[in-house]
Amino acid sequence: MKLPPEKPAITPDLSGLSAAELLSVVAGLQQQLAAKDAVVQQRDQYIQILEELLRLKNIQKFAASSEKSAHQIHLFDEPELEAEIDLLRDQLPEDVVEADAPKPARKCRQRGFSDTLLRERIELTLSDEEKAGASKVFFTKVKEELQFIPAQLKVLEYWQEKAVFEQEGYERIIAAQRPVHPLGKCIATTSLLSYIITSKYADGLPLYRLEQMLRRLGHEVSRTNMAHWIIRLDEVFKPLINLMREVQNSSDYLQADETRIQVLKEDGKTAQSDKWMWVTRGGPPDHPSVLFDYDPSRAGSVAVRLLDDFTGILQADGYSGYGQVCTANGLTRIGCWDHARRKFFEASKAAQAKGKSKKAVVSKADMALSHISKLYAIERQIKDLSVTERYHIRQELSLPTLAVFKTWLENNVNKVMKGSLTRKAMEYTLNQWPYLIGYCERGDLHISNVLAENAIRPFALGRKAWLFADTPQGARASATCYSLIETAKANDLEPSAYIQYVLERIAQADTLEKLEQLLPWNTELERTSKKVAQLD
């Protein structure tokens, strides 16, 4: 196919124009050229932003998820920082004691096996011929081995004894008392229910895999039955969860976060639309709890419902939905430096290496990360100090470091291309600044929302295995199970042991006093920290 020949450009005849008219034509052409240059520059910036986003998506999909940067520059020396902190501690008043300082966790090296494990003595004996004539015979321990006893299913047959009494021509029967089951008529014991809950919500095993595992042990328990048991247990556990919520909201410091969950059969929403699992972590210092709650909405009204009677400090990310509950309850809001740091980390990773040698280039995102890393270095050095000492050191070291960082952000934010990841990270940090510096106001506050994020991580990992919840009832039951498991872990309890402890007693907990005895900090179960200490 032949293309028609291009028409030659017609050159205007400027010979008859005066000098003023020629200047006017030249000025018009310059304006047109400048406008085209602006369009080209805007297009190039748009292409750069798209390429940056593409690199970030590829990094998120294929690269390691660690937020450590191999080429991050350092603006400080930690030994010098440690010496500076020691100097500040020496300057504190003598009445500031370390009584409220948490005892540092003892690092134990495992030698042999724990004394809590069952032990069986196996004697390797000599024959009568081999020890004939010996003056003395004795045993020495030469080896220890760890044996695995495979799980097994066992049927418990309940035979109820009954006594018949004859009185005045009729019979009266007395039967032995039957144990109370939390689900009434149910073929699963409390130990099996505890195993199912722990396997799915602590270990991330979908129910169809549990179905296959139980089948190999000798009896098929359908995933449908297991799902129904978990949903029914939601109502059984609900009074205990409500009590945990009351204790948690009675404290003065909470952390909150939320993450997506797919629920297939939510009224008014498509299966593909986002629904939300909310988590709050906190409570009195010796009564920590982690509570999950499902809601199809991410509106601020959900936070108002969950924190109905909470008054204190709320730590969360920059999501605007938390502003509603802070206004309604008069809460003090503080921010999360993990979220701010993550934005700079993504900008640093997505930055394009310059030059053929592909050597690392110190970008403004790397500079920001170095400022932030100094804040975290201070926190690492003071984590084992008392609340009072942490407060004074934050006032003396962290606040000046924050002031320097803010000045640097304000001086450089307009030097970065609009719409780029680095510009967005800088603008986010400046917009959140009043909240991000809030952790310095008290010694017991955290620099980030890390405790809530750590609590929500098992849910995120399990979600990759079981993918979705079928109904809202299932999502709410999952929230309840995650609450029990993560709260048990926060109180140094083994989750399966705590859930079985609750299942064996909650059916008879008909008073508030009995229900309070089921709270993890009131149980008589052995703490996992004690078991770890016995390994040394």
Secondary structure, 3 states (H helix, E strand, C coil): CCCCCCCCCCCCCCCCCCHHHHHHHHHHHHHHHHHHHHHHHHHHHHHHHHHHHHHHHHHHHHCCCCCCCCCCCCCCCHHHHHHHHHHHHHHCCCCCCCCCCCCCCCCCCCCCCCCCCCCCCCCCCCCCCCCCCCCCCCCCCCCCCCCCCCCCCCCCCCCCCEEEEEECCEEEEEECCCCCCCCCCCCCCHHHHHHHHHHHHCCCCCHHHHHHHHHHCCCCCCHHHHHHHHHHHHHHHHHHHHHHHHHHHCCCEEEEEEEEECECCCCCCCCCCCEEEEEEEECCCCCCEEEEEEECCCCHHHHHHHCCCCCCEEECCCCCCHHHHHHHHCCEEECCHHHHHHHHHHHHHHCCCCCCCCCCCCCHHHHHHHHHHHHHHHHHHHCCCCHHHHHHHHHHHHHHHHHHHHHHHHHHHHHCCCCCHHHHHHHHHHHCHHHHCHHHHCCCCCCCCHHHHHHHHHHHHHHHHHCCECCHHHHHHHHHHHHHHHHHHHCCCCHHHHHHHHHHHHHHCCCHHHHHCCCHHHCCCCCHHHHHHCCC
